[in-house]
């Protein structure tokens, strides 16, 4: 579960997978940051992407907004347990 647990030992959720609500919050915050970059003066000079865990909930979240992501040139990188990265260019859709 790369990047999907609390890193704080004192947390009640230490080593427990994030809830769907936490994943939605994470994706929302990342999208807001992407929008800030795409709205900047340097927008034509940069590529924007999200690196997210490759799990069913994150895939469903991204698939639900895939059309908007592809229209905004936001790249998705799915990161697996063995730290393999599978890029998803904006013009393709993520499979479930």
CORNOR-V867160 format. One record per helix or strand. SS is the DSSP state (~ for helix, > for strand). FROM is the first residue (numbers start at 0). TO is the last residue. If there is no record, write none. Layout:
ss/from/to
SS/FROM/TO
SS/FROM/TO
This chain:
ss/from/to
>/4/5
>/13/13
>/16/16
~/19/37
~/42/44
>/47/52
~/55/62
~/65/70
>/73/78
>/84/87
